[in-house]
Amino acid sequence: MSLCALSLCEAAAEIREGRISAVELVTACLDRIAEVDPGVQAWTFLDRDHALMQARVLDESRAHGGALGPLHGVPIGVKDVFDTGDMPTEFGSPLWAGRTPRSDAAAVARLRAAGAVIMGKTVTTEYAYFHPGKTRNPHDAARTPGGSSSGSAAAVAAQMVPGAIGTQTNGSVIRPAAFCGVVGFKPTHGLIPRTGALLLSRALDHVGVFARTVEDVALLAETLVGFDAEDTDTRPVAHPPFAAMAASEPPLPPRFAFVKSPVWEQADAITQDAFGELVEFLGEAATEVELGESFERAIDLHRTVMEVEMAHNLHRDYEKGGDKLSAPLRRIIERGRARLAVDYAAALAGIAPLNEGLNDLFNEYDAILTPAAPGEAPRGFESTGNPIFCTIWTYLGAPAITLPLLRTESGLPLGVQLVGRRGNDARLLRTARWLVKNVERISHRGRRQATVMDSKPAGRAGKRK
């Protein structure tokens, strides 16, 4: 097996045990990038010599008995909205072309402290919003990879790097991960600090991670979480054992609340059929549950918060260089400037009650089961696809993960999204790993999409009425 095909956990273990060097792994990934990136275009900045220099320094440290971090020698892609003191950070906008920050974002600094090689900067859509970048879907170059973390998802899917980081303000981690067929994990809001990352919406911005297995995203996320005094939404709490929890077996088989959500009619027929079969396969382990009427307003409330806070945080660029912004970005800023303060305050105030409204559901079920996107990655590059199946969970700040468990008849991925109780990220990862073990990834044939393993998982007794 090529070294670039190693999972993140496998790569870390191979280097830790001395079976391969960081230079060997980074060289293999660089060769892979040279081979496939001309068609995928996942990178906006990549310096081969600088990546190899980082790897040599790490190998020398190991040879001299230096401490090994959990990601020692592992190459990681960084979305071009995170400050990097040794590389440009341009936010996908000509207004910031050539900008080189003085220091690293908190997430990047933690990656370096864990021994990671910062491979380069991956493509983001303009200001991490909807206007597409140059990246193409690794499964079909005529389709979008999703956004806004387009390059991070595509680079992991195309085996250019075993892991990458991105951000989500609506669906910018879960959607591209689903379209590209990798695991994307968006932790609880405020768990990973956003210091030094592009600020769109304090209430909605999340740092998320991409990899090829649940164990991989658990290790990557565990490296990043923690208090940062400069991000007032982080808290000084004990370090969550993501990796150990994700690798453990649940004491009882998990139960899933299949939630169509108020936007089910926007799901493609292929997605509706696939989830119908998946729920049928899970048997007593899954029950369809309807959200209360109050959740129907969540999408509008999210839109209000996002528009107002983006208008506030991007006002300088709008005033000074509005002619260089895309039309969709200008429109959302203009809508945000026109919003009433009372509506914005009400939208913020709606987050806590809706999370409380899910308490009964999470007392009975381990995770919400729902689509990650309306369907497979759309053709064309006018947009990065519809984030609507992510909106409610981003608004609530709840942890979410997408798993590449389903495929269409053309071989394209369909993401299965699991959502957990806010703050219960480790349990969500454990539940996600259980689901992966119990549902095989297959190619679908015909309108009925989800063919799964022959042996059904045992479910706990009882259904939610």
C-alpha positions in Angstrom: 0.0 0.0 0.0 1.2 3.5 -0.9 2.2 5.6 2.2 -0.2 8.3 1.0 -3.1 5.8 1.5 -2.4 5.4 5.2 -5.1 6.7 7.5 -4.1 9.4 9.9 -3.9 7.0 12.9 -2.0 4.5 10.8 0.5 7.1 9.6 1.1 8.4 13.2 1.7 4.8 14.4 4.1 4.0 11.6 6.2 7.0 12.4 6.0 6.5 16.2 7.2 2.9 15.9 10.0 3.9 13.5 8.8 1.9 10.5 8.7 5.0 8.3 10.1 8.5 8.6 8.2 11.8 8.4 10.3 12.6 5.3 9.1 9.4 3.6 5.5 10.1 4.4 5.6 13.7 3.3 7.5 12.8 0.1 4.8 10.2 -0.8 2.0 12.8 -0.2 3.9 15.4 -2.3 4.3 12.9 -5.1 0.6 12.1 -4.9 -0.3 15.8 -5.0 1.9 16.2 -8.1 0.0 13.3 -9.7 -3.6 14.2 -9.0 -3.9 17.8 -8.0 -3.7 19.2 -11.5 -7.2 17.7 -11.9 -8.5 18.4 -8.4 -6.9 21.7 -7.6 -7.2 21.4 -3.8 -4.3 23.7 -2.9 -4.0 27.4 -3.0 -0.4 27.4 -1.5 2.0 24.5 -1.4 5.8 24.7 -1.0 7.4 21.3 -1.4 10.8 22.3 0.1 9.1 23.9 3.1 7.0 20.8 3.8 10.1 18.6 3.5 12.1 20.9 5.8 9.4 20.5 8.5 9.5 16.7 8.1 13.4 16.7 8.4 13.3 18.7 11.5 10.8 16.3 13.1 12.9 13.3 12.1 16.0 14.8 13.5 14.1 15.6 16.8 13.0 11.9 17.0 16.5 10.7 16.3 17.9 12.7 19.2 15.2 11.5 21.6 12.8 14.4 21.3 9.3 13.9 22.6 6.8 12.7 20.0 3.4 14.4 19.7 0.3 12.5 18.7 0.6 13.7 15.1 4.4 13.6 14.9 5.3 13.8 11.2 1.8 13.6 9.9 1.0 16.0 7.0 -2.1 18.1 7.5 -3.9 20.4 5.1 -5.1 23.8 6.5 -8.0 25.7 5.0 -6.9 29.2 3.8 -8.9 31.0 6.5 -6.5 30.1 9.3 -3.5 32.3 9.9 -0.2 30.7 9.2 3.0 32.6 10.2 5.1 30.9 7.5 2.5 30.8 4.6 0.1 33.3 3.0 -3.5 33.4 4.3 -5.8 35.0 1.7 -9.4 34.0 2.6 -10.1 33.1 -1.0 -10.4 36.8 -1.9 -8.3 39.1 -4.1 -8.6 41.8 -1.4 -6.2 39.7 0.7 -3.9 38.4 -2.0 -0.3 38.1 -0.7 -1.2 38.5 3.0 1.2 36.7 5.3 0.3 36.8 9.0 2.8 37.3 11.7 1.7 34.2 13.7 -0.3 31.0 13.6 -4.0 30.6 14.4 -4.6 28.7 17.6 -5.7 25.6 15.7 -2.5 25.7 13.6 -0.3 26.2 16.6 -1.8 23.2 18.3 -1.2 21.1 15.2 2.4 22.1 15.2 2.7 21.4 18.9 1.4 17.9 18.3 4.1 17.3 15.7 2.1 17.8 12.5 3.6 18.9 9.2 1.6 21.8 7.9 1.6 20.7 4.3 0.1 23.8 2.8 -3.1 25.9 2.5 -6.2 24.3 1.0 -8.7 26.2 -1.2 -11.6 28.0 0.5 -14.6 29.6 -1.2 -14.5 33.4 -1.1 -14.6 34.4 2.6 -15.7 30.9 3.4 -19.1 31.7 1.9 -20.8 30.3 -1.3 -18.8 31.7 -4.2 -16.8 28.7 -5.5 -13.1 28.3 -5.7 -11.1 26.3 -8.2 -11.4 22.9 -6.5 -13.1 20.0 -8.3 -14.6 16.8 -6.8 -12.1 14.0 -6.8 -14.8 11.5 -7.8 -16.0 13.5 -10.8 -14.2 16.6 -12.0 -17.5 17.9 -13.5 -19.0 18.2 -10.0 -18.5 20.5 -7.1 -16.6 19.3 -4.0 -18.9 21.3 -1.8 -17.8 24.3 0.3 -16.6 26.3 1.8 -13.9 23.9 3.0 -13.5 22.6 -0.6 -9.8 22.0 -0.7 -9.6 20.3 2.7 -12.3 17.7 1.8 -10.9 17.1 -1.7 -7.3 16.7 -0.5 -8.2 14.1 2.0 -10.5 12.3 -0.4 -7.8 12.2 -3.1 -5.2 10.8 -0.6 -3.0 13.9 -0.8 -3.0 14.2 3.0 -4.5 11.9 5.7 -6.2 14.8 7.5 -7.2 18.5 7.2 -9.0 21.2 9.0 -11.8 23.6 8.0 -14.5 25.7 9.3 -18.3 25.6 9.3 -20.8 28.5 9.6 -23.6 26.7 7.9 -22.6 23.5 6.1 -19.0 24.0 5.3 -17.5 20.9 6.9 -20.3 18.4 6.7 -21.4 19.1 3.1 -18.0 18.9 1.4 -17.1 15.8 3.4 -20.3 14.2 2.2 -19.8 15.2 -1.4 -16.1 14.0 -1.4 -16.8 10.8 0.5 -14.7 11.3 3.6 -15.5 11.7 7.3 -16.1 15.2 8.4 -16.6 16.2 12.1 -17.9 19.5 13.4 -17.5 19.5 17.2 -19.7 21.4 19.7 -19.5 25.2 19.2 -16.6 26.7 21.1 -14.8 23.4 21.7 -12.0 24.2 19.3 -10.7 27.8 19.5 -11.1 30.1 16.4 -8.5 32.6 17.4 -6.6 33.6 14.3 -9.2 32.3 11.9 -11.5 34.3 9.6 -14.4 35.6 11.7 -17.8 35.5 10.0 -20.1 34.8 12.9 -19.1 34.4 16.5 -22.4 32.6 17.2 -22.1 30.2 14.3 -18.4 29.7 13.4 -17.0 26.2 14.2 -13.6 24.6 13.5 -14.0 21.2 12.0 -11.8 18.3 10.8 -11.6 15.9 7.8 -10.1 12.4 7.6 -10.9 9.0 6.3 -12.0 7.2 9.5 -13.9 8.1 12.7 -10.8 7.2 14.7 -8.8 9.7 12.6 -11.1 12.6 13.2 -11.3 11.7 16.9 -7.5 12.0 17.2 -7.3 15.2 15.1 -10.1 16.9 17.0 -8.7 15.8 20.4 -5.4 17.6 19.4 -7.3 20.8 18.8 -9.8 21.2 21.6 -9.2 23.2 24.7 -9.5 26.6 26.3 -8.1 29.7 24.6 -8.3 33.0 26.5 -8.7 34.9 23.2 -11.8 32.9 22.2 -14.4 33.8 24.8 -16.6 30.9 23.6 -14.1 28.3 24.8 -14.1 27.1 28.4 -11.4 25.9 30.8 -12.7 22.3 31.1 -11.1 18.9 31.2 -9.6 17.6 28.0 -12.2 15.2 26.4 -10.9 11.7 25.6 -12.1 11.7 22.0 -9.7 9.0 20.7 -10.1 6.5 23.5 -13.9 7.0 23.6 -14.2 6.6 19.8 -12.2 3.4 19.9 -14.4 1.9 22.7 -17.5 -0.2 22.4 -20.8 1.2 23.6 -22.2 -0.5 26.7 -25.4 -1.1 24.8 -26.1 -1.0 21.1 -26.9 2.6 20.2 -30.4 3.8 19.2 -30.9 6.4 16.5 -33.6 9.0 16.1 -34.2 9.2 12.3 -35.1 12.9 11.9 -36.2 14.0 8.4 -36.3 17.6 9.7 -38.5 20.4 8.2 -36.5 20.3 4.9 -37.1 16.7 4.0 -38.9 17.6 0.8 -35.6 19.2 -0.4 -33.9 15.8 -0.3 -33.5 14.0 -3.7 -35.5 10.9 -4.3 -32.3 8.9 -4.2 -31.5 10.2 -0.7 -35.0 9.6 0.6 -34.9 6.0 -0.7 -31.4 5.4 0.7 -32.3 6.6 4.2 -35.5 4.6 4.1 -33.5 1.4 3.5 -30.9 2.4 6.1 -33.5 2.8 8.7 -35.2 -0.4 7.7 -31.8 -2.2 8.1 -31.2 -0.8 11.5 -34.6 -2.2 12.7 -35.4 -1.5 16.3 -32.1 0.5 16.6 -33.7 3.3 14.6 -37.1 5.1 15.0 -38.4 8.0 13.0 -38.9 11.0 15.3 -40.5 14.4 14.4 -39.0 17.6 15.7 -41.5 20.0 17.3 -42.9 22.9 15.4 -40.5 25.3 17.0 -37.7 23.8 15.0 -39.3 25.0 11.7 -38.1 28.5 12.5 -34.5 27.5 13.1 -33.4 27.9 9.5 -34.7 31.5 9.4 -33.2 32.2 12.8 -29.8 30.9 11.6 -30.1 33.1 8.5 -30.7 36.2 10.6 -27.7 35.6 12.8 -25.4 34.8 9.9 -26.4 37.7 7.8 -26.1 40.3 10.6 -22.8 39.0 11.9 -21.3 38.7 8.5 -22.4 42.2 7.7 -20.7 43.4 10.9 -17.5 41.5 10.5 -17.0 42.1 6.8 -18.1 45.8 6.8 -14.6 47.1 6.2 -14.0 45.0 3.1 -17.5 45.8 1.8 -16.9 49.6 2.3 -13.3 49.6 0.9 -13.5 47.0 -1.8 -17.1 46.0 -2.5 -16.5 45.9 -6.2 -14.1 43.1 -5.7 -16.6 41.0 -3.7 -18.8 38.5 -5.5 -22.5 39.4 -6.0 -23.7 36.7 -3.5 -21.4 38.0 -0.8 -22.4 41.6 -1.3 -26.1 40.6 -1.1 -25.8 38.8 2.2 -23.9 41.7 3.7 -26.6 44.1 2.4 -29.3 42.0 3.8 -27.5 41.8 7.2 -27.2 45.6 7.3 -30.9 45.9 6.8 -31.9 43.6 9.6 -33.6 44.9 12.7 -31.7 44.6 16.0 -34.7 43.2 17.7 -34.8 40.3 15.2 -31.1 39.6 15.6 -31.5 39.5 19.4 -34.4 37.1 19.1 -32.5 34.9 16.8 -29.6 34.6 19.2 -32.0 34.0 22.1 -33.6 31.0 20.2 -30.5 28.8 20.4 -30.7 27.7 24.1 -34.4 26.8 24.1 -34.1 24.6 21.0 -31.2 22.8 22.5 -33.2 22.3 25.7 -36.1 21.0 23.6 -33.9 18.1 22.4 -33.1 16.9 25.9 -35.9 14.3 25.9 -34.8 13.0 22.5 -31.2 12.6 23.6 -32.3 10.9 26.9 -33.8 8.1 24.8 -31.5 8.1 21.7 -27.8 8.2 21.3 -27.8 10.3 18.1 -29.9 11.9 15.4 -29.7 10.2 12.0 -30.3 12.5 9.1 -28.9 13.3 5.6 -25.7 15.4 5.3 -26.9 16.9 2.0 -29.9 16.7 -0.3 -28.1 14.3 -2.6 -24.9 13.6 -4.4 -22.5 16.4 -5.4 -24.2 18.6 -8.1 -22.8 19.0 -11.5 -21.3 22.4 -12.4 -19.5 25.1 -10.4 -22.0 27.9 -10.1 -22.4 27.0 -6.4 -21.1 24.5 -3.9 -24.4 22.8 -3.2 -27.2 23.2 -0.7 -26.2 23.2 3.0 -29.8 23.0 4.2 -29.4 19.7 6.0 -26.7 21.2 8.2 -28.3 24.5 9.1 -30.3 23.5 12.1 -27.4 21.7 13.8 -25.0 24.5 13.1 -27.4 27.0 14.6 -27.7 24.9 17.7 -24.0 24.5 18.0 -24.4 20.7 18.3 -21.7 18.2 17.3 -22.2 16.6 13.9 -20.4 14.0 11.9 -20.9 12.7 8.3 -20.0 9.2 7.4 -19.4 8.0 3.8 -21.7 4.9 4.2 -23.9 5.2 1.1 -23.3 5.6 -2.7 -25.4 6.3 -5.6 -25.7 4.0 -8.7 -23.0 6.2 -10.4 -20.6 5.5 -7.5 -20.9 9.0 -5.9 -21.0 9.3 -2.1 -24.1 10.0 -0.1 -23.3 11.2 3.4 -25.0 9.9 6.6 -25.0 12.6 9.2 -25.2 11.9 12.9 -25.9 14.7 15.4 -25.3 14.5 19.1 -26.3 16.4 22.3 -24.3 19.6 22.7 -21.2 18.8 24.6 -21.5 15.0 24.1 -18.9 14.9 21.3 -17.0 11.8 22.5 -20.2 9.7 22.7 -21.2 10.8 19.3 -17.8 9.6 17.9 -18.3 6.3 19.6 -21.8 5.9 18.2 -20.5 6.9 14.7 -17.8 4.2 14.8 -20.4 1.6 15.8 -22.5 2.5 12.9 -19.6 2.3 10.5 -18.8 -1.2 11.8 -22.4 -2.3 11.2 -23.1 -0.9 7.8 -21.0 -1.7 4.8 -20.3 0.8 2.1 -21.8 -0.3 -1.2 -22.7 0.9 -4.6 -26.4 1.2 -5.2 -28.4 -0.1 -8.1 -31.7 1.4 -9.1 -34.1 3.7 -7.1 -33.8 1.7 -3.9 -30.4 2.8 -2.7 -29.3 1.5 0.6 -28.3 -2.2 0.5 -26.5 -3.0 3.7 -25.0 -5.9 5.7 -27.1 -9.1 5.9 -26.8 -9.4 9.6 -28.9 -6.8 11.4 -27.5 -5.1 14.5 -29.3 -5.9 17.7 -31.4 -3.0 18.9 -32.6 -2.1 22.4 -36.2 -2.7 23.0 -38.7 0.2 22.7 -39.7 2.8 20.2 -40.5 6.5 20.5 -44.1 7.2 19.8 
